[in-house]
Amino acid sequence: MEFHERLRALRTQASMTQKELGDLIGVSVVTVRNWEAGTKLPSMAAIVALSKTLHTTADYILCIENNPVVHTMPISRSESKLLTDYRSLDRYGQKSVEVVCAIEKLRVEETEEIKRRSKIRYIPKYSTPSAAGYSVPLDGDEYELIPVDETVPHDADFATVAHGNSMLPYIHDGDTVFVKKDCELDVGDVGIFIVNGARYCKQYYIDEARNLTLVSANPDLRESNVYISAESDATVICCGKVLLGENIPLPDYFTEGL
């Protein structure tokens, strides 16, 4: 059996006219007629479309394999009746059914899109950068809501942009970091801090005397550390813990002096 014979046999078994098959795969009835006459061959893309539409394999259509089993999709009794009723209609009736079907298909797709969007998680991303270097004045709390996927920690409450390289190699200049607010920090944790209105992204260290140091991980920028003594009247706010997915140690240059 050659390709054109097998195509005709598969179409006949599916109870399709040449026009119906052509409409389903996006070609004209003349094209299907030429294929079945053996005067022209379809492109590979058309072969794939034919195999999907006729529920078989490209190899079977092309006579590369001779397994006569056609991979049919199960059809319910109600679906079979609908198909029979559709074929009994005149062209006007069939067109009406097709229009209704297209409208309902669009409605279902839009509903599914709404459901998909409702599952997307959004968190605020603050426009004022957090200094991973020297202080950046806090000019307000403007933010935009950004969608986040499963790669973002589920307990992240907001995002902000790091500015500077004092947290290298863990955080680079311009990186977006994700932060969990209302979280107690342990020594060495990276947090977002506001000191007298300036925002920082630093490691947290507090000594026994309650003196606070915001530590730069990058030894080349150790001079950008921020020290706040326990007696200071500075206003210090911890906005939350930066979620890095790992615990990082305090830098050697800092611990050597402890």
N, C-alpha and C positions, 0 to 999 in steps of 0.2 A: 504494500500500500504506500502511495506517495503522499506528500504533504497535502496537496489539494483535496485528495480523497478523504484523508483523515479529518481535515478541517470540516468538510461537508458532513461527514458522519457525526462528528461531535456536535455540530450545530443542530443537526436533525434530532439527535438524542435529547438535546436541551429544549426541543420544541420552539426554536427561534427561527424567525425569518432572516434573510440576509440583511434586511434593513434594521431589524431589531439588534442584531449582532453589531452592525456598523455603528448604530447609535450608542451602544454601550461602551465601545472602545474608541469612539470619536473619529470614525472614518465614514466615507460615503458608501452607499449600497453598491455603487459601481466598483469600488475598490474591493469589497468582499466578493463580488461576482467574479472579478478578475483573478483573485486568489484561488477561488474554488474551480475556476476554469483552467488553472495552471499556467496562465499567461503572464502572471506577475507574482513575485514573492514579497512577503511583508518584511519590514525592518525588524531588527531585534527587539526594539521597544514595542512594536506591534505584536510580536510573538509573545512577549511577557504579558501584555494586556490580554491577548487571546487566552493564554493559559489560566490567568486569574478569572476571566469571565466564564470560561468553560470548565472551571474547577478541575484542572488537570495540570500536567507539567509541560514545560517548554520542550523537554526531550521527547515526550510522547507525541506532541503535535508535530515535531520535526522528524518523527520516525527513527529517532536515535534509540529509543527503547520501545519495546513492543508489548509492554504490560497493558492489557486492555482495560484495567481497572481505572475508572474515572473517579477522581476524588470529589464526590458530590457533597454539597452542604445539605444538612437535614432541613426539610421543609415541613411545617405543620399543616394540619388539615385546613385550618383557617387561611393560611397563606396560599395553599393550593386553590382554595375556592376563590380567593381574591384574584389570583392570576387568571383563573378560568373566567370569572366575571369581567375582568378587564379586557380579555380577548374577545368577549362577546359584544363589547360596546362598539359603536361607530367611532370615527376619528374624533368627532367633537367630544364624545363622552370620555374617550381615552385622554384627550388633551386636558379636560377638566380634572380628571384624576391625577394627572401628572403635575398640574399646577398646585392642587391641594397637597400632594406629596412633597413638592418642593418647598411650599410654605411651612409645612409641619417639620420638615427636616431642618430648615433654618431656625425655627423656634427651638427645637431640641438642641441644636448646636449652640445657640445663644444662651440657653439655660445652663448647658454644661460649662460654657465659658464663664458665666457668672459664678457658678459653684467653684470653678478652678480659682478665679480671682479672690473669692472669699476665703480661700485656704491660704493665700499668700500672706506672710507675716510682714508687717511694716514696723520699723523703729525710727525714731528721730535721729537725724545726723546733724550735729551742730556745726555751724559755719565757722565759728571762731576756733582757730587751731589751738591745740594744747602743746606747749613748748617742750620738746625733747631737746632742749638746749637752753636758751635764755628765756626770760619771761615774755609772754605775749599778753598785752592788756586785754582784759575781758570787755569787749565793746557791746555786749548784749547777748541774749540767748536765742538768736535767730536760728531756725533749723528747717530742714525739709524731711518729709517722711520718705524713707527709701525701702524698697522691697528687699527682703533677705531670704536666702534659701537655706537648705539643710547644712551647708558648710559653715554657717554662722552659729556660734554657740546658742543653744536654746534659751539660756538665761541672760543673754545680752539685753540690756534695757535701752541703750543708745549707742551711737557711734560718734566719733570725732576724728579729726585729722591731726596727726603728729607733725610738729614743725621742728626741724633741727635734727642733729645726729648724735645727741648725747646718750640715746638708748641703743646705739649700735652695739652688737650685731642683731639685737632682737627686734628693734623697731627702726625703720628707716624714715628719713625725711619724706613727708607726703603720704605715709601709710595711713590707711583708715584703721583705727583700732576700735574694738567693741568692748563695751564697759557694762559691768553689773553694778548698779547703784545699791545703796543701803547695805553695803557688805563690809564686814570687819576685815581689816588688813593684818596680815602677819608680816614680820620683818622680812624684807626682800621682795614682797609683792609690789607689782607696778600699779600705780594708781593715778587718777586724775585729781589734781589738787588746785585749789584757788587760794593764793596767798596775797592778801591785800589787793584783791582785784585782778591779779595776774594768774594765768592758768598754766599749769605744768603737767607734764607726763614724766614721772620719776619713780624710782624705787623708794619704798618706805622703810625708814629706820628710826626707832625711838629708843633712847637709852634708859637706864634705871632712874635717872633724874628727870625723866619726861622731856628731855630735849629732843627735838625732832629734826631729822636731816632728810631732805629729799635728794636722793643719790642718783648721779649719772652713771650708767653702766659703762659708758665709753671712757676709759682712763684719759684720753686726750682732751676730754672736756670736763675734767674733774672740777675746774674752777667755776662751772655752772651749777654746782651743788647749792642747794638752798638750806641754810641752817636757821632754825627758829628755836630759841632758848625757851625753857619752861617759863621764865619770867617775862618773856616778850608779850607785848600787848597786840601783836600782829593777829589779824583775822585769818584763820586757816580753815578751809572747808575741804573735806574729802568728798569728791563727787562720785567715787566708785572705784572698783578694781578692774584693771585692764585684763581681759581674758586672752591669755597667750597660749593656753593649752599645755603649759609646762611651768614648773617652778624654776626660777632662775636664781643663781646665787648672787649675793652682794659682790661687787668687784674686789679683786685682791688688793688694789691700792687703798680701798676704804677699810677693809677688815684688818689689814696690817697695822693700821693706826689705832685700832680699838684696844 
